[in-house]
Amino acid sequence: MVEYAGEGTDLVLSSVDYTLTDNVENLTLSGTAIKGDATELFGRCGGQARAACIIPRSSTFLRNTTMTLRNTHERYGTISIGLHWLTLVLLAAVYACIELREFFPKGSDPRNLLKHWHFMLGLLVFGLSALRLAWNLANASPGITPPSPHWQAVSAKLMHVALYALLLALPLTGWLILSGEGKPIPFFGIELPPLIDANRSLAKRIENLHEAGANLGLLLIGLHAAAALVHHHLMRDDTLRRMWPQRR
């Protein structure tokens, strides 16, 4: 008889090794735990058999205690989850810097420092978003369970496209603004080269686009978060759980 140290666990056996030592039967099962809550599985045989070790033949065996780096069919992997939440933290800091500057007079050191941090963190968002995009293209996204209607799936894809476009475009427009204004372009102790020649009228037009895009980005982020909460609390699917760090 095989017993499982956890509920809802499926085990695919590939080999069974039986030994008799000091009148104690030992049964070792080799296989793959393909789902469930168990962090350890035990093989048990009738009589005097003791719990035996299960030798995993798949990385999914410890899926519930050690998350996989890559996405699976059921949830996002460690890298996707980490990049997602790190991007959110950086975005919050980017918006906070540009809003907090209004508490300081123009030309003051705190105001200029906040503007510098706004730009530098924005470039980090650009790099992180480019990395996320490359990673997502190389890793299929897990499906939603239960599946969403087709129109919702299409809407979600359009939302992601719009968010990525803004996350990549806004930092670049910020770089163009500083270039057009002829100002230094700081990035954590180094000065980046300008993308265009100094042109204040052009820089002002780009700044208007930058501010409009930033407002649109804030709206899309809010809609994205609201949609995730609706899926989690009202539709009760696994949209949010797929991206939530897994408990150990």
FIKOLZA-1660 file (N, C-alpha, C; in steps of 0.1 Angstrom, whole numbers, plus 5000, padded with zeros to 4 digits):
% residues 248
   i   px   py   pz ch aa at
   1 5008 4988 5000  A  M  N
   1 5000 5000 5000  A  M CA
   1 5009 5012 5000  A  M  C
   2 5005 5022 4992  A  V  N
   2 5013 5035 4991  A  V CA
   2 5004 5046 4998  A  V  C
   3 5010 5053 5008  A  E  N
   3 5003 5064 5014  A  E CA
   3 5011 5077 5011  A  E  C
   4 5003 5088 5011  A  Y  N
   4 5009 5101 5007  A  Y CA
   4 5009 5110 5019  A  Y  C
   5 5020 5117 5021  A  A  N
   5 5021 5126 5032  A  A CA
   5 5015 5140 5027  A  A  C
   6 5003 5140 5024  A  G  N
   6 4997 5152 5019  A  G CA
   6 4984 5149 5012  A  G  C
   7 4976 5158 5009  A  E  N
   7 4963 5155 5002  A  E CA
   7 4964 5159 4987  A  E  C
   8 4957 5152 4979  A  G  N
   8 4956 5155 4965  A  G CA
   8 4968 5154 4958  A  G  C
   9 4977 5144 4961  A  T  N
   9 4990 5143 4955  A  T CA
   9 4989 5131 4945  A  T  C
  10 4994 5132 4933  A  D  N
  10 4995 5122 4924  A  D CA
  10 5009 5118 4922  A  D  C
  11 5012 5105 4922  A  L  N
  11 5026 5100 4921  A  L CA
  11 5026 5090 4910  A  L  C
  12 5036 5092 4900  A  V  N
  12 5038 5083 4889  A  V CA
  12 5050 5075 4893  A  V  C
  13 5048 5062 4895  A  L  N
  13 5059 5053 4899  A  L CA
  13 5067 5049 4887  A  L  C
  14 5080 5048 4888  A  S  N
  14 5088 5043 4877  A  S CA
  14 5096 5031 4881  A  S  C
  15 5099 5029 4895  A  S  N
  15 5106 5018 4899  A  S CA
  15 5103 5016 4914  A  S  C
  16 5104 5003 4919  A  V  N
  16 5102 4999 4933  A  V CA
  16 5113 4991 4937  A  V  C
  17 5120 4995 4948  A  D  N
  17 5131 4987 4953  A  D CA
  17 5128 4982 4967  A  D  C
  18 5128 4969 4969  A  Y  N
  18 5125 4963 4982  A  Y CA
  18 5137 4956 4988  A  Y  C
  19 5140 4959 5001  A  T  N
  19 5151 4953 5008  A  T CA
  19 5146 4948 5022  A  T  C
  20 5153 4938 5027  A  L  N
  20 5150 4933 5041  A  L CA
  20 5162 4934 5049  A  L  C
  21 5162 4943 5059  A  T  N
  21 5174 4946 5068  A  T CA
  21 5170 4944 5082  A  T  C
  22 5176 4935 5090  A  D  N
  22 5173 4933 5104  A  D CA
  22 5159 4931 5106  A  D  C
  23 5153 4922 5098  A  N  N
  23 5139 4919 5099  A  N CA
  23 5129 4930 5097  A  N  C
  24 5135 4941 5091  A  V  N
  24 5126 4952 5088  A  V CA
  24 5125 4954 5072  A  V  C
  25 5113 4954 5067  A  E  N
  25 5111 4956 5053  A  E CA
  25 5112 4971 5050  A  E  C
  26 5120 4974 5039  A  N  N
  26 5121 4988 5034  A  N CA
  26 5117 4988 5020  A  N  C
  27 5108 4997 5017  A  L  N
  27 5103 4999 5003  A  L CA
  27 5107 5013 4998  A  L  C
  28 5115 5014 4987  A  T  N
  28 5118 5027 4982  A  T CA
  28 5111 5028 4968  A  T  C
  29 5104 5039 4967  A  L  N
  29 5096 5042 4955  A  L CA
  29 5103 5053 4947  A  L  C
  30 5105 5051 4935  A  S  N
  30 5111 5062 4926  A  S CA
  30 5100 5066 4917  A  S  C
  31 5098 5080 4916  A  G  N
  31 5088 5084 4907  A  G CA
  31 5087 5100 4907  A  G  C
  32 5076 5105 4902  A  T  N
  32 5074 5119 4900  A  T CA
  32 5061 5123 4907  A  T  C
  33 5062 5133 4916  A  A  N
  33 5051 5139 4922  A  A CA
  33 5046 5150 4912  A  A  C
  34 5034 5148 4907  A  I  N
  34 5030 5157 4896  A  I CA
  34 5021 5168 4901  A  I  C
  35 5015 5167 4913  A  K  N
  35 5007 5178 4918  A  K CA
  35 5004 5175 4933  A  K  C
  36 4999 5184 4940  A  G  N
  36 4995 5182 4954  A  G CA
  36 5002 5191 4964  A  G  C
  37 4999 5189 4976  A  D  N
  37 5005 5197 4987  A  D CA
  37 5016 5191 4994  A  D  C
  38 5020 5179 4991  A  A  N
  38 5030 5172 4999  A  A CA
  38 5043 5177 4996  A  A  C
  39 5051 5179 5006  A  T  N
  39 5065 5183 5005  A  T CA
  39 5074 5171 5006  A  T  C
  40 5069 5160 5010  A  E  N
  40 5076 5147 5011  A  E CA
  40 5067 5136 5009  A  E  C
  41 5070 5126 5002  A  L  N
  41 5061 5114 5000  A  L CA
  41 5068 5102 5007  A  L  C
  42 5060 5093 5012  A  F  N
  42 5065 5081 5018  A  F CA
  42 5059 5069 5012  A  F  C
  43 5067 5059 5010  A  G  N
  43 5062 5046 5006  A  G CA
  43 5061 5037 5018  A  G  C
  44 5050 5029 5018  A  R  N
  44 5048 5021 5030  A  R CA
  44 5043 5007 5025  A  R  C
  45 5049 4997 5032  A  C  N
  45 5045 4983 5028  A  C CA
  45 5039 4977 5041  A  C  C
  46 5030 4967 5039  A  G  N
  46 5023 4961 5050  A  G CA
  46 5033 4954 5060  A  G  C
  47 5029 4951 5072  A  G  N
  47 5038 4944 5081  A  G CA
  47 5047 4954 5088  A  G  C
  48 5061 4951 5088  A  Q  N
  48 5070 4959 5095  A  Q CA
  48 5077 4970 5087  A  Q  C
  49 5071 4973 5075  A  A  N
  49 5078 4982 5066  A  A CA
  49 5079 4996 5073  A  A  C
  50 5090 5003 5070  A  R  N
  50 5092 5017 5075  A  R CA
  50 5090 5027 5063  A  R  C
  51 5088 5039 5067  A  A  N
  51 5087 5049 5056  A  A CA
  51 5100 5050 5048  A  A  C
  52 5098 5050 5035  A  A  N
  52 5109 5050 5026  A  A CA
  52 5110 5063 5019  A  A  C
  53 5122 5066 5014  A  C  N
  53 5124 5079 5007  A  C CA
  53 5119 5078 4992  A  C  C
  54 5113 5089 4988  A  I  N
  54 5109 5089 4974  A  I CA
  54 5120 5097 4966  A  I  C
  55 5125 5091 4956  A  I  N
  55 5136 5097 4948  A  I CA
  55 5129 5105 4936  A  I  C
  56 5129 5118 4936  A  P  N
  56 5122 5125 4926  A  P CA
  56 5130 5124 4912  A  P  C
  57 5122 5123 4902  A  R  N
  57 5128 5123 4888  A  R CA
  57 5123 5135 4880  A  R  C
  58 5118 5145 4887  A  S  N
  58 5113 5157 4881  A  S CA
  58 5115 5169 4890  A  S  C
  59 5117 5181 4885  A  S  N
  59 5119 5192 4893  A  S CA
  59 5105 5196 4899  A  S  C
  60 5094 5191 4894  A  T  N
  60 5081 5194 4900  A  T CA
  60 5079 5187 4913  A  T  C
  61 5088 5178 4917  A  F  N
  61 5086 5171 4929  A  F CA
  61 5085 5180 4941  A  F  C
  62 5094 5190 4941  A  L  N
  62 5095 5199 4952  A  L CA
  62 5089 5213 4948  A  L  C
  63 5079 5212 4940  A  R  N
  63 5074 5225 4934  A  R CA
  63 5067 5233 4945  A  R  C
  64 5062 5227 4956  A  N  N
  64 5055 5235 4966  A  N CA
  64 5065 5241 4976  A  N  C
  65 5077 5236 4976  A  T  N
  65 5087 5242 4986  A  T CA
  65 5098 5250 4979  A  T  C
  66 5101 5246 4967  A  T  N
  66 5111 5253 4959  A  T CA
  66 5105 5256 4945  A  T  C
  67 5102 5269 4943  A  M  N
  67 5095 5273 4931  A  M CA
  67 5105 5271 4919  A  M  C
  68 5099 5268 4908  A  T  N
  68 5107 5267 4896  A  T CA
  68 5110 5281 4890  A  T  C
  69 5122 5282 4884  A  L  N
  69 5125 5295 4878  A  L CA
  69 5117 5298 4866  A  L  C
  70 5114 5289 4858  A  R  N
  70 5106 5291 4846  A  R CA
  70 5091 5289 4849  A  R  C
  71 5083 5295 4840  A  N  N
  71 5069 5294 4841  A  N CA
  71 5064 5279 4839  A  N  C
  72 5054 5275 4845  A  T  N
  72 5048 5262 4843  A  T CA
  72 5034 5264 4837  A  T  C
  73 5027 5253 4834  A  H  N
  73 5013 5254 4829  A  H CA
  73 5004 5260 4839  A  H  C
  74 5007 5260 4852  A  E  N
  74 4998 5264 4862  A  E CA
  74 5001 5278 4868  A  E  C
  75 5013 5282 4868  A  R  N
  75 5017 5294 4875  A  R CA
  75 5030 5300 4869  A  R  C
  76 5032 5313 4872  A  Y  N
  76 5044 5319 4868  A  Y CA
  76 5056 5314 4877  A  Y  C
  77 5068 5314 4871  A  G  N
  77 5080 5310 4878  A  G CA
  77 5086 5321 4887  A  G  C
  78 5096 5318 4894  A  T  N
  78 5102 5327 4903  A  T CA
  78 5107 5340 4896  A  T  C
  79 5113 5339 4884  A  I  N
  79 5118 5350 4877  A  I CA
  79 5107 5360 4873  A  I  C
  80 5097 5354 4867  A  S  N
  80 5086 5362 4862  A  S CA
  80 5079 5370 4874  A  S  C
  81 5077 5363 4885  A  I  N
  81 5071 5369 4896  A  I CA
  81 5080 5380 4902  A  I  C
  82 5092 5377 4904  A  G  N
  82 5102 5387 4909  A  G CA
  82 5102 5399 4901  A  G  C
  83 5103 5397 4887  A  L  N
  83 5104 5409 4878  A  L CA
  83 5091 5417 4879  A  L  C
  84 5080 5410 4880  A  H  N
  84 5067 5417 4880  A  H CA
  84 5066 5427 4892  A  H  C
  85 5069 5421 4904  A  W  N
  85 5067 5429 4916  A  W CA
  85 5078 5439 4918  A  W  C
  86 5090 5436 4913  A  L  N
  86 5101 5446 4914  A  L CA
  86 5097 5458 4905  A  L  C
  87 5092 5455 4893  A  T  N
  87 5087 5466 4884  A  T CA
  87 5077 5475 4891  A  T  C
  88 5068 5469 4898  A  L  N
  88 5057 5476 4905  A  L CA
  88 5063 5486 4916  A  L  C
  89 5073 5480 4923  A  V  N
  89 5079 5488 4934  A  V CA
  89 5087 5500 4928  A  V  C
  90 5094 5498 4917  A  L  N
  90 5101 5509 4910  A  L CA
  90 5092 5519 4904  A  L  C
  91 5081 5514 4898  A  L  N
  91 5071 5524 4893  A  L CA
  91 5065 5533 4904  A  L  C
  92 5062 5527 4915  A  A  N
  92 5057 5535 4927  A  A CA
  92 5067 5545 4931  A  A  C
  93 5080 5542 4931  A  A  N
  93 5090 5551 4935  A  A CA
  93 5092 5562 4924  A  A  C
  94 5091 5558 4911  A  V  N
  94 5092 5568 4900  A  V CA
  94 5081 5579 4901  A  V  C
  95 5068 5574 4903  A  Y  N
  95 5057 5584 4905  A  Y CA
  95 5058 5592 4918  A  Y  C
  96 5063 5585 4928  A  A  N
  96 5064 5593 4941  A  A CA
  96 5074 5604 4940  A  A  C
  97 5086 5601 4933  A  C  N
  97 5096 5612 4932  A  C CA
  97 5091 5624 4925  A  C  C
  98 5083 5622 4914  A  I  N
  98 5079 5633 4906  A  I CA
  98 5068 5641 4913  A  I  C
  99 5060 5634 4921  A  E  N
  99 5049 5641 4929  A  E CA
  99 5055 5648 4941  A  E  C
 100 5065 5642 4948  A  L  N
 100 5070 5648 4960  A  L CA
 100 5078 5661 4956  A  L  C
 101 5083 5662 4944  A  R  N
 101 5091 5674 4941  A  R CA
 101 5083 5687 4942  A  R  C
 102 5070 5686 4941  A  E  N
 102 5061 5698 4942  A  E CA
 102 5061 5704 4956  A  E  C
 103 5066 5697 4966  A  F  N
 103 5067 5702 4979  A  F CA
 103 5079 5711 4981  A  F  C
 104 5088 5712 4971  A  F  N
 104 5100 5720 4973  A  F CA
 104 5101 5730 4962  A  F  C
 105 5107 5742 4965  A  P  N
 105 5107 5753 4955  A  P CA
 105 5116 5749 4943  A  P  C
 106 5113 5755 4932  A  K  N
 106 5121 5753 4920  A  K CA
 106 5135 5757 4922  A  K  C
 107 5145 5749 4917  A  G  N
 107 5159 5752 4918  A  G CA
 107 5165 5747 4931  A  G  C
 108 5157 5742 4940  A  S  N
 108 5162 5738 4953  A  S CA
 108 5169 5724 4952  A  S  C
 109 5178 5721 4961  A  D  N
 109 5185 5708 4960  A  D CA
 109 5176 5696 4961  A  D  C
 110 5167 5696 4971  A  P  N
 110 5158 5685 4972  A  P CA
 110 5149 5682 4960  A  P  C
 111 5145 5693 4954  A  R  N
 111 5136 5692 4941  A  R CA
 111 5145 5686 4930  A  R  C
 112 5157 5691 4928  A  N  N
 112 5166 5686 4918  A  N CA
 112 5169 5671 4920  A  N  C
 113 5172 5668 4933  A  L  N
 113 5175 5654 4936  A  L CA
 113 5164 5644 4933  A  L  C
 114 5151 5648 4936  A  L  N
 114 5140 5640 4933  A  L CA
 114 5138 5638 4918  A  L  C
 115 5141 5649 4910  A  K  N
 115 5140 5648 4896  A  K CA
 115 5151 5638 4891  A  K  C
 116 5163 5639 4896  A  H  N
 116 5173 5630 4892  A  H CA
 116 5169 5615 4895  A  H  C
 117 5164 5613 4907  A  W  N
 117 5160 5599 4911  A  W CA
 117 5148 5595 4902  A  W  C
 118 5139 5604 4899  A  H  N
 118 5128 5600 4890  A  H CA
 118 5133 5595 4876  A  H  C
 119 5143 5602 4871  A  F  N
 119 5149 5598 4858  A  F CA
 119 5157 5585 4860  A  F  C
 120 5165 5584 4870  A  M  N
 120 5174 5572 4871  A  M CA
 120 5165 5559 4874  A  M  C
 121 5155 5560 4882  A  L  N
 121 5146 5549 4885  A  L CA
 121 5138 5546 4872  A  L  C
 122 5135 5556 4865  A  G  N
 122 5127 5554 4852  A  G CA
 122 5136 5545 4843  A  G  C
 123 5149 5548 4842  A  L  N
 123 5157 5540 4833  A  L CA
 123 5158 5526 4838  A  L  C
 124 5158 5524 4851  A  L  N
 124 5158 5510 4857  A  L CA
 124 5145 5503 4853  A  L  C
 125 5134 5510 4853  A  V  N
 125 5121 5504 4848  A  V CA
 125 5123 5500 4833  A  V  C
 126 5129 5509 4825  A  F  N
 126 5131 5505 4811  A  F CA
 126 5139 5492 4810  A  F  C
 127 5150 5491 4817  A  G  N
 127 5158 5479 4816  A  G CA
 127 5151 5467 4821  A  G  C
 128 5144 5469 4832  A  L  N
 128 5137 5457 4837  A  L CA
 128 5125 5453 4828  A  L  C
 129 5119 5463 4822  A  S  N
 129 5107 5459 4813  A  S CA
 129 5112 5452 4800  A  S  C
 130 5124 5457 4795  A  A  N
 130 5130 5450 4784  A  A CA
 130 5133 5436 4787  A  A  C
 131 5139 5434 4799  A  L  N
 131 5142 5420 4804  A  L CA
 131 5130 5412 4806  A  L  C
 132 5119 5418 4811  A  R  N
 132 5107 5410 4813  A  R CA
 132 5101 5406 4800  A  R  C
 133 5101 5415 4790  A  L  N
 133 5095 5412 4777  A  L CA
 133 5103 5401 4771  A  L  C
 134 5116 5401 4771  A  A  N
 134 5124 5390 4765  A  A CA
 134 5121 5377 4773  A  A  C
 135 5120 5378 4786  A  W  N
 135 5117 5365 4793  A  W CA
 135 5104 5360 4790  A  W  C
 136 5094 5369 4789  A  N  N
 136 5080 5364 4786  A  N CA
 136 5079 5358 4772  A  N  C
 137 5086 5364 4763  A  L  N
 137 5086 5358 4750  A  L CA
 137 5092 5344 4749  A  L  C
 138 5101 5341 4758  A  A  N
 138 5108 5328 4759  A  A CA
 138 5101 5318 4768  A  A  C
 139 5091 5323 4775  A  N  N
 139 5083 5315 4785  A  N CA
 139 5069 5317 4783  A  N  C
 140 5062 5306 4779  A  A  N
 140 5047 5307 4777  A  A CA
 140 5040 5311 4791  A  A  C
 141 5030 5319 4790  A  S  N
 141 5023 5323 4802  A  S CA
 141 5013 5312 4806  A  S  C
 142 5012 5309 4819  A  P  N
 142 5002 5299 4823  A  P CA
 142 4988 5303 4820  A  P  C
 143 4980 5293 4817  A  G  N
 143 4966 5296 4814  A  G CA
 143 4958 5299 4827  A  G  C
 144 4947 5306 4826  A  I  N
 144 4938 5309 4837  A  I CA
 144 4928 5297 4840  A  I  C
 145 4926 5294 4852  A  T  N
 145 4917 5283 4856  A  T CA
 145 4907 5288 4866  A  T  C
 146 4894 5287 4862  A  P  N
 146 4888 5283 4849  A  P CA
 146 4891 5293 4838  A  P  C
 147 4891 5289 4826  A  P  N
 147 4894 5298 4815  A  P CA
 147 4885 5310 4814  A  P  C
 148 4890 5322 4810  A  S  N
 148 4882 5334 4809  A  S CA
 148 4875 5334 4795  A  S  C
 149 4864 5342 4794  A  P  N
 149 4858 5344 4780  A  P CA
 149 4869 5350 4770  A  P  C
 150 4866 5347 4758  A  H  N
 150 4875 5352 4747  A  H CA
 150 4878 5367 4748  A  H  C
 151 4867 5374 4750  A  W  N
 151 4869 5389 4750  A  W CA
 151 4878 5394 4761  A  W  C
 152 4877 5387 4772  A  Q  N
 152 4885 5391 4784  A  Q CA
 152 4900 5387 4781  A  Q  C
 153 4902 5376 4775  A  A  N
 153 4916 5372 4771  A  A CA
 153 4922 5382 4761  A  A  C
 154 4914 5386 4752  A  V  N
 154 4919 5396 4742  A  V CA
 154 4922 5410 4749  A  V  C
 155 4912 5414 4758  A  S  N
 155 4914 5426 4765  A  S CA
 155 4927 5426 4773  A  S  C
 156 4929 5415 4780  A  A  N
 156 4941 5413 4788  A  A CA
 156 4954 5415 4780  A  A  C
 157 4954 5409 4768  A  K  N
 157 4966 5410 4759  A  K CA
 157 4968 5424 4755  A  K  C
 158 4957 5431 4751  A  L  N
 158 4959 5445 4747  A  L CA
 158 4964 5453 4759  A  L  C
 159 4959 5451 4771  A  M  N
 159 4964 5458 4782  A  M CA
 159 4978 5456 4785  A  M  C
 160 4983 5444 4783  A  H  N
 160 4997 5441 4785  A  H CA
 160 5006 5448 4774  A  H  C
 161 5001 5448 4762  A  V  N
 161 5008 5454 4751  A  V CA
 161 5009 5469 4754  A  V  C
 162 4998 5476 4758  A  A  N
 162 4999 5490 4761  A  A CA
 162 5008 5493 4773  A  A  C
 163 5008 5485 4783  A  L  N
 163 5016 5487 4795  A  L CA
 163 5031 5486 4791  A  L  C
 164 5034 5476 4784  A  Y  N
 164 5048 5474 4780  A  Y CA
 164 5053 5486 4771  A  Y  C
 165 5044 5490 4762  A  A  N
 165 5048 5501 4753  A  A CA
 165 5051 5514 4761  A  A  C
 166 5043 5516 4772  A  L  N
 166 5045 5528 4780  A  L CA
 166 5057 5526 4789  A  L  C
 167 5059 5514 4794  A  L  N
 167 5071 5512 4803  A  L CA
 167 5084 5514 4795  A  L  C
 168 5084 5511 4782  A  L  N
 168 5096 5513 4774  A  L CA
 168 5097 5527 4769  A  L  C
 169 5085 5533 4765  A  A  N
 169 5086 5546 4759  A  A CA
 169 5088 5558 4768  A  A  C
 170 5082 5557 4780  A  L  N
 170 5083 5568 4789  A  L CA
 170 5097 5571 4794  A  L  C
 171 5105 5561 4798  A  P  N
 171 5119 5564 4801  A  P CA
 171 5127 5570 4790  A  P  C
 172 5124 5566 4778  A  L  N
 172 5131 5571 4766  A  L CA
 172 5127 5586 4763  A  L  C
 173 5115 5589 4765  A  T  N
 173 5111 5603 4763  A  T CA
 173 5117 5612 4774  A  T  C
 174 5118 5606 4786  A  G  N
 174 5125 5614 4797  A  G CA
 174 5139 5617 4793  A  G  C
 175 5146 5607 4787  A  W  N
 175 5160 5609 4782  A  W CA
 175 5160 5620 4771  A  W  C
 176 5150 5619 4763  A  L  N
 176 5150 5629 4752  A  L CA
 176 5147 5643 4757  A  L  C
 177 5139 5644 4768  A  I  N
 177 5136 5657 4774  A  I CA
 177 5149 5664 4779  A  I  C
 178 5156 5656 4787  A  L  N
 178 5169 5661 4793  A  L CA
 178 5179 5665 4782  A  L  C
 179 5179 5656 4771  A  S  N
 179 5188 5659 4760  A  S CA
 179 5185 5672 4754  A  S  C
 180 5172 5674 4751  A  G  N
 180 5167 5686 4744  A  G CA
 180 5169 5699 4752  A  G  C
 181 5168 5697 4766  A  E  N
 181 5170 5709 4774  A  E CA
 181 5185 5712 4777  A  E  C
 182 5194 5703 4772  A  G  N
 182 5208 5705 4773  A  G CA
 182 5213 5703 4788  A  G  C
 183 5205 5695 4795  A  K  N
 183 5209 5692 4809  A  K CA
 183 5217 5679 4811  A  K  C
 184 5224 5678 4822  A  P  N
 184 5231 5665 4824  A  P CA
 184 5221 5654 4825  A  P  C
 185 5226 5642 4821  A  I  N
 185 5217 5630 4822  A  I CA
 185 5224 5620 4831  A  I  C
 186 5220 5621 4844  A  P  N
 186 5226 5612 4854  A  P CA
 186 5221 5598 4855  A  P  C
 187 5230 5589 4858  A  F  N
 187 5225 5575 4860  A  F CA
 187 5235 5569 4870  A  F  C
 188 5232 5570 4883  A  F  N
 188 5240 5564 4894  A  F CA
 188 5255 5566 4893  A  F  C
 189 5258 5579 4892  A  G  N
 189 5273 5582 4892  A  G CA
 189 5279 5584 4879  A  G  C
 190 5272 5581 4868  A  I  N
 190 5278 5583 4855  A  I CA
 190 5268 5592 4847  A  I  C
 191 5274 5599 4837  A  E  N
 191 5266 5608 4829  A  E CA
 191 5264 5602 4815  A  E  C
 192 5251 5600 4811  A  L  N
 192 5248 5594 4799  A  L CA
 192 5248 5604 4787  A  L  C
 193 5251 5599 4775  A  P  N
 193 5252 5609 4764  A  P CA
 193 5238 5613 4760  A  P  C
 194 5237 5625 4754  A  P  N
 194 5223 5630 4750  A  P CA
 194 5219 5622 4737  A  P  C
 195 5206 5621 4736  A  L  N
 195 5201 5614 4724  A  L CA
 195 5198 5623 4712  A  L  C
 196 5196 5636 4715  A  I  N
 196 5194 5646 4705  A  I CA
 196 5201 5659 4709  A  I  C
 197 5203 5668 4699  A  D  N
 197 5209 5681 4702  A  D CA
 197 5200 5689 4710  A  D  C
 198 5205 5699 4717  A  A  N
 198 5197 5708 4725  A  A CA
 198 5187 5715 4717  A  A  C
 199 5174 5714 4721  A  N  N
 199 5163 5721 4714  A  N CA
 199 5152 5722 4723  A  N  C
 200 5150 5734 4730  A  R  N
 200 5141 5735 4741  A  R CA
 200 5126 5734 4736  A  R  C
 201 5123 5739 4724  A  S  N
 201 5109 5738 4719  A  S CA
 201 5106 5724 4717  A  S  C
 202 5115 5716 4711  A  L  N
 202 5112 5702 4709  A  L CA
 202 5111 5694 4722  A  L  C
 203 5120 5698 4732  A  A  N
 203 5120 5692 4745  A  A CA
 203 5106 5694 4752  A  A  C
 204 5100 5706 4750  A  K  N
 204 5088 5709 4756  A  K CA
 204 5076 5701 4750  A  K  C
 205 5077 5699 4737  A  R  N
 205 5066 5691 4731  A  R CA
 205 5068 5676 4736  A  R  C
 206 5080 5671 4737  A  I  N
 206 5082 5658 4742  A  I CA
 206 5077 5657 4756  A  I  C
 207 5080 5667 4764  A  E  N
 207 5076 5667 4778  A  E CA
 207 5060 5666 4779  A  E  C
 208 5053 5673 4770  A  N  N
 208 5039 5672 4771  A  N CA
 208 5034 5658 4768  A  N  C
 209 5041 5651 4758  A  L  N
 209 5037 5637 4755  A  L CA
 209 5041 5628 4767  A  L  C
 210 5052 5631 4773  A  H  N
 210 5057 5623 4785  A  H CA
 210 5047 5624 4796  A  H  C
 211 5042 5636 4799  A  E  N
 211 5032 5637 4810  A  E CA
 211 5019 5631 4807  A  E  C
 212 5015 5632 4794  A  A  N
 212 5002 5625 4790  A  A CA
 212 5004 5610 4791  A  A  C
 213 5015 5605 4786  A  G  N
 213 5018 5590 4787  A  G CA
 213 5018 5586 4802  A  G  C
 214 5024 5594 4811  A  A  N
 214 5025 5590 4825  A  A CA
 214 5011 5589 4831  A  A  C
 215 5002 5599 4828  A  N  N
 215 4989 5598 4833  A  N CA
 215 4981 5586 4827  A  N  C
 216 4983 5583 4815  A  L  N
 216 4977 5571 4809  A  L CA
 216 4982 5559 4816  A  L  C
 217 4996 5558 4818  A  G  N
 217 5001 5547 4825  A  G CA
 217 4996 5545 4839  A  G  C
 218 4993 5556 4846  A  L  N
 218 4987 5554 4859  A  L CA
 218 4973 5549 4859  A  L  C
 219 4966 5553 4848  A  L  N
 219 4952 5547 4846  A  L CA
 219 4953 5533 4843  A  L  C
 220 4962 5529 4834  A  L  N
 220 4963 5515 4830  A  L CA
 220 4967 5506 4842  A  L  C
 221 4976 5511 4850  A  I  N
 221 4981 5503 4861  A  I CA
 221 4969 5501 4871  A  I  C
 222 4961 5511 4873  A  G  N
 222 4949 5510 4882  A  G CA
 222 4939 5500 4876  A  G  C
 223 4937 5501 4863  A  L  N
 223 4928 5491 4857  A  L CA
 223 4933 5477 4858  A  L  C
 224 4946 5475 4856  A  H  N
 224 4952 5462 4856  A  H CA
 224 4951 5456 4870  A  H  C
 225 4953 5464 4881  A  A  N
 225 4952 5460 4894  A  A CA
 225 4937 5456 4898  A  A  C
 226 4928 5465 4893  A  A  N
 226 4914 5463 4895  A  A CA
 226 4909 5450 4889  A  A  C
 227 4913 5448 4877  A  A  N
 227 4910 5435 4869  A  A CA
 227 4914 5423 4877  A  A  C
 228 4927 5423 4882  A  A  N
 228 4932 5412 4890  A  A CA
 228 4923 5409 4902  A  A  C
 229 4919 5420 4909  A  L  N
 229 4911 5418 4921  A  L CA
 229 4897 5413 4918  A  L  C
 230 4891 5418 4906  A  V  N
 230 4878 5412 4902  A  V CA
 230 4879 5397 4899  A  V  C
 231 4890 5394 4892  A  H  N
 231 4892 5379 4889  A  H CA
 231 4893 5371 4902  A  H  C
 232 4900 5377 4911  A  H  N
 232 4903 5369 4924  A  H CA
 232 4891 5368 4933  A  H  C
 233 4884 5379 4935  A  H  N
 233 4873 5379 4945  A  H CA
 233 4859 5377 4939  A  H  C
 234 4857 5381 4926  A  L  N
 234 4844 5379 4921  A  L CA
 234 4843 5367 4911  A  L  C
 235 4852 5366 4902  A  M  N
 235 4852 5354 4893  A  M CA
 235 4859 5342 4899  A  M  C
 236 4867 5344 4910  A  R  N
 236 4873 5333 4917  A  R CA
 236 4881 5324 4909  A  R  C
 237 4889 5329 4900  A  D  N
 237 4899 5321 4892  A  D CA
 237 4913 5323 4898  A  D  C
 238 4923 5318 4891  A  D  N
 238 4936 5318 4897  A  D CA
 238 4945 5329 4890  A  D  C
 239 4939 5340 4885  A  T  N
 239 4946 5350 4878  A  T CA
 239 4957 5356 4887  A  T  C
 240 4952 5360 4899  A  L  N
 240 4962 5367 4909  A  L CA
 240 4971 5356 4915  A  L  C
 241 4966 5345 4918  A  R  N
 241 4974 5334 4925  A  R CA
 241 4986 5330 4916  A  R  C
 242 4984 5330 4903  A  R  N
 242 4995 5326 4894  A  R CA
 242 5007 5335 4895  A  R  C
 243 5005 5348 4899  A  M  N
 243 5016 5358 4900  A  M CA
 243 5020 5361 4915  A  M  C
 244 5013 5354 4924  A  W  N
 244 5016 5357 4938  A  W CA
 244 5027 5348 4943  A  W  C
 245 5037 5353 4950  A  P  N
 245 5048 5344 4955  A  P CA
 245 5042 5332 4963  A  P  C
 246 5047 5321 4960  A  Q  N
 246 5042 5308 4966  A  Q CA
 246 5047 5307 4980  A  Q  C
 247 5038 5302 4989  A  R  N
 247 5042 5299 5003  A  R CA
 247 5051 5287 5003  A  R  C
 248 5061 5288 5013  A  R  N
 248 5070 5277 5015  A  R CA
 248 5065 5269 5026  A  R  C
% end
